[in-house]
Amino acid sequence: MSAPRLEARLARFPKTRPPLPPKIAEIYARQYAENRAGETTAASLSQRLEQWMHRQVAADASPAKTTLELGAGNLNQLPFEPEGGAYDVVEPFAELFEGSPRLARVRTVYADVAEVPADNRYDRITSVACLEHICDLPVALARSARLLAPGGSFRAAIPSEGGFLWKLGWSMTTGLEFRLRHGEDYGLLMAHEHVNDAAEIEALCRALFARVSVKSFGLGRQLSLYRFIEAAEPRLEVAEAWLRRFGA
């Protein structure tokens, strides 16, 4: 990516979430929990499709590797990971995993990637349906790059936000169900949640890592539901520059 195009992308950060209308704000927490737990028909279908993302991220997993997962949510990646090995997570919303039997497999929980000790090193830093939510994404990516062990990889699965098929998919499933149940526009909730699109995420990863590969669940980027990004060989000078720029 050219320097001006990268600068234009970086200038968008940190982002601010558009506010939710009062009625959606009232049901937001319940809707989020239902979605993550697959408690509705649309959410259950979404979770089955999302298994593609979980499997891509877990494809290189090994008990011999140390892992840090960003945005672990209700720990729904763990069933796809082999038992054993050090597994740390970053998740600011403790209510999502409190009481979960999967918590026994987690070594350490951090509320923010900034809390991870600077001398920790991980063979894998992973993320499933998380990066699209992060308002200060360049900072989170830069901190992750600094925590990778030599030869380690950053493995992120994301929705193809900004693509035609992704919007059509949620509009005809979760979005339709949400309107029928609550009489509200699910697009407003999506705009609040998904502050970054897939193209932005991929572009930042390509700027920060020397080696990046992308796989789509569908036909190319526009006609796909999800993307999987595998990145290695972090450009630490870029990471440090981003952290200085954003005062992190």
C-alpha positions as CSV (number, residue, x, y, z in Angstrom):
1,M,0.0,0.0,0.0
2,S,1.3,3.5,-0.8
3,A,2.2,5.8,2.0
4,P,-0.6,8.3,1.3
5,R,-3.3,5.5,1.3
6,L,-1.9,4.1,4.5
7,E,-1.8,7.6,6.1
8,A,-5.5,8.1,5.0
9,R,-6.5,4.9,6.8
10,L,-4.5,5.7,9.9
11,A,-6.1,9.2,10.1
12,R,-9.4,7.5,10.7
13,F,-8.3,6.3,14.1
14,P,-9.1,6.2,16.9
15,K,-12.7,5.8,15.9
16,T,-15.9,6.7,17.8
17,R,-18.9,4.4,17.8
18,P,-22.1,6.0,16.5
19,P,-24.7,6.1,19.4
20,L,-27.5,3.6,19.6
21,P,-31.1,4.7,19.5
22,P,-32.6,4.5,23.0
23,K,-34.8,1.4,22.3
24,I,-31.9,-0.6,20.9
25,A,-29.6,0.5,23.8
26,E,-32.2,-0.9,26.2
27,I,-32.0,-4.4,24.7
28,Y,-28.4,-4.2,23.6
29,A,-26.9,-6.4,26.4
30,R,-29.6,-9.1,26.0
31,Q,-29.2,-9.1,22.2
32,Y,-25.4,-9.5,22.5
33,A,-25.7,-12.4,24.9
34,E,-28.4,-14.1,22.8
35,N,-26.2,-13.7,19.7
36,R,-23.1,-15.1,21.3
37,A,-25.0,-18.0,22.9
38,G,-26.9,-18.9,19.7
39,E,-30.2,-18.6,21.4
40,T,-32.3,-17.6,18.4
41,T,-32.8,-19.3,15.1
42,A,-30.7,-16.7,13.2
43,A,-28.0,-16.7,15.9
44,S,-27.8,-20.5,15.8
45,L,-27.4,-20.5,12.0
46,S,-24.7,-17.8,12.3
47,Q,-22.8,-19.8,14.8
48,R,-22.8,-22.9,12.5
49,L,-21.3,-20.8,9.7
50,E,-18.8,-19.1,12.0
51,Q,-17.3,-22.5,12.7
52,W,-15.3,-21.9,9.5
53,M,-13.5,-19.0,11.2
54,H,-12.8,-21.0,14.3
55,R,-11.3,-23.9,12.3
56,Q,-9.1,-21.6,10.3
57,V,-7.7,-20.0,13.4
58,A,-7.1,-23.3,15.1
59,A,-5.5,-25.0,12.1
60,D,-1.9,-24.5,13.4
61,A,-2.7,-25.1,17.0
62,S,-0.5,-27.4,19.1
63,P,-0.1,-28.0,22.8
64,A,3.5,-27.0,22.4
65,K,2.6,-23.5,21.3
66,T,1.7,-20.5,23.5
67,T,-1.4,-18.6,22.5
68,L,-2.9,-15.2,23.2
69,E,-6.5,-14.8,22.0
70,L,-7.8,-11.2,21.5
71,G,-11.5,-10.7,22.3
72,A,-12.1,-14.1,23.6
73,G,-15.8,-13.4,24.5
74,N,-17.5,-16.5,25.9
75,L,-14.4,-18.6,25.1
76,N,-16.0,-20.2,22.1
77,Q,-12.7,-20.7,20.4
78,L,-11.5,-23.2,23.0
79,P,-13.5,-26.2,21.8
80,F,-11.5,-25.9,18.5
81,E,-8.1,-25.8,20.2
82,P,-6.2,-28.8,21.6
83,E,-5.9,-29.1,25.3
84,G,-2.6,-28.3,27.0
85,G,-0.2,-25.5,26.4
86,A,-0.4,-22.0,27.7
87,Y,-3.5,-20.1,26.6
88,D,-4.1,-16.5,27.7
89,V,-7.0,-14.3,26.6
90,V,-7.9,-10.7,26.4
91,E,-11.5,-9.9,27.1
92,P,-12.8,-6.7,28.7
93,F,-16.3,-8.0,29.5
94,A,-15.9,-10.5,32.2
95,E,-19.7,-11.3,32.3
96,L,-19.2,-13.1,29.0
97,F,-17.0,-15.8,30.4
98,E,-17.7,-15.8,34.2
99,G,-18.8,-19.2,35.3
100,S,-17.8,-20.9,32.1
101,P,-16.2,-24.4,32.5
102,R,-13.9,-23.4,29.7
103,L,-12.2,-20.9,32.0
104,A,-10.3,-23.7,33.6
105,R,-8.2,-24.0,30.4
106,V,-7.2,-20.4,30.4
107,R,-3.9,-19.5,32.1
108,T,-4.4,-15.7,32.4
109,V,-7.2,-13.3,31.6
110,Y,-6.4,-9.7,30.7
111,A,-9.0,-6.9,30.2
112,D,-6.8,-5.2,27.6
113,V,-3.9,-6.2,25.5
114,A,-2.0,-3.3,27.1
115,E,-2.1,-5.3,30.4
116,V,-0.1,-8.2,28.9
117,P,3.5,-8.0,30.3
118,A,5.8,-6.6,27.7
119,D,8.2,-9.5,28.1
120,N,5.6,-12.2,27.3
121,R,6.0,-13.9,24.0
122,Y,3.5,-16.0,22.1
123,D,3.8,-18.4,19.3
124,R,0.2,-17.6,18.2
125,I,-1.9,-14.5,18.7
126,T,-5.4,-15.2,17.5
127,S,-8.7,-13.4,17.1
128,V,-12.2,-14.5,15.9
129,A,-14.7,-11.9,15.0
130,C,-13.1,-9.2,17.2
131,L,-10.9,-6.8,15.1
132,E,-13.9,-5.2,13.4
133,H,-15.0,-4.0,16.9
134,I,-11.8,-2.2,18.0
135,C,-11.8,1.6,17.9
136,D,-8.1,1.9,18.3
137,L,-7.2,-1.0,16.0
138,P,-3.7,0.2,15.0
139,V,-2.7,0.2,18.7
140,A,-4.1,-3.2,19.3
141,L,-2.3,-4.6,16.3
142,A,1.0,-2.9,17.2
143,R,0.9,-4.3,20.7
144,S,0.2,-7.7,19.4
145,A,3.1,-7.5,16.9
146,R,5.4,-6.8,19.8
147,L,4.2,-9.8,21.7
148,L,4.9,-12.4,19.0
149,A,7.7,-14.8,19.5
150,P,10.3,-15.3,16.7
151,G,8.6,-17.3,14.0
152,G,5.2,-16.7,15.6
153,S,2.0,-15.9,13.6
154,F,-1.0,-13.6,14.0
155,R,-4.2,-15.4,13.0
156,A,-7.4,-13.4,12.7
157,A,-10.8,-14.4,11.3
158,I,-13.2,-11.6,10.6
159,P,-16.6,-11.0,8.9
160,S,-16.3,-9.6,5.4
161,E,-17.7,-6.3,6.6
162,G,-18.1,-3.9,3.7
163,G,-18.7,-6.7,1.2
164,F,-22.0,-7.3,-0.7
165,L,-22.6,-10.9,0.5
166,W,-21.9,-10.2,4.1
167,K,-24.5,-7.4,4.2
168,L,-27.0,-9.4,2.3
169,G,-26.4,-12.4,4.7
170,W,-27.0,-10.6,7.9
171,S,-29.9,-8.5,6.4
172,M,-31.8,-11.6,5.5
173,T,-31.2,-13.5,8.7
174,T,-30.3,-11.7,12.0
175,G,-31.4,-8.4,10.6
176,L,-34.8,-9.7,9.6
177,E,-35.3,-11.6,12.8
178,F,-34.3,-8.5,14.8
179,R,-36.9,-6.3,13.0
180,L,-39.6,-8.9,13.5
181,R,-38.8,-9.3,17.2
182,H,-38.1,-5.7,18.1
183,G,-39.3,-3.5,15.3
184,E,-35.9,-1.9,15.0
185,D,-33.2,-1.5,12.3
186,Y,-30.4,-4.0,13.0
187,G,-28.1,-2.0,10.7
188,L,-27.9,0.7,13.4
189,L,-26.6,-1.9,15.9
190,M,-24.1,-3.2,13.3
191,A,-22.8,0.3,12.6
192,H,-22.3,0.7,16.4
193,E,-20.5,-2.6,16.7
194,H,-18.5,-3.0,13.5
195,V,-16.4,0.2,13.3
196,N,-13.8,-1.3,11.0
197,D,-14.4,-3.0,7.7
198,A,-12.5,-6.0,6.3
199,A,-10.5,-3.9,3.8
200,E,-9.2,-1.7,6.6
201,I,-8.2,-4.6,8.8
202,E,-6.4,-6.4,5.9
203,A,-4.6,-3.2,4.9
204,L,-3.3,-2.5,8.4
205,C,-2.1,-6.1,8.7
206,R,-0.3,-5.8,5.4
207,A,1.4,-2.6,6.6
208,L,2.4,-4.1,9.9
209,F,3.6,-7.6,8.8
210,A,6.0,-8.6,6.1
211,R,4.2,-11.8,5.3
212,V,0.4,-11.9,5.0
213,S,-2.0,-14.4,3.4
214,V,-5.8,-14.1,3.1
215,K,-8.4,-16.8,2.6
216,S,-12.1,-16.1,2.0
217,F,-15.2,-18.1,2.8
218,G,-16.9,-17.5,-0.5
219,L,-15.9,-16.3,-3.9
220,G,-13.4,-13.5,-3.4
221,R,-13.6,-10.6,-1.1
222,Q,-17.0,-9.1,-2.1
223,L,-18.8,-12.4,-2.4
224,S,-17.7,-13.9,0.9
225,L,-19.0,-14.1,4.4
226,Y,-15.7,-14.3,6.3
227,R,-12.0,-13.8,5.8
228,F,-9.0,-15.4,7.5
229,I,-5.8,-13.4,7.8
230,E,-2.5,-15.1,8.7
231,A,0.4,-12.7,9.3
232,A,4.0,-13.2,10.3
233,E,7.3,-11.4,10.4
234,P,6.1,-8.2,12.2
235,R,7.7,-4.9,11.2
236,L,8.5,-3.8,14.7
237,E,9.6,-0.3,13.6
238,V,6.1,0.2,12.2
239,A,4.6,-1.1,15.4
240,E,6.6,1.4,17.5
241,A,5.8,4.2,15.1
242,W,2.0,3.5,15.5
243,L,2.3,3.3,19.2
244,R,4.1,6.7,19.4
245,R,1.6,8.2,17.0
246,F,-1.4,7.3,19.1
247,G,0.3,7.9,22.4
248,A,0.1,4.3,23.5
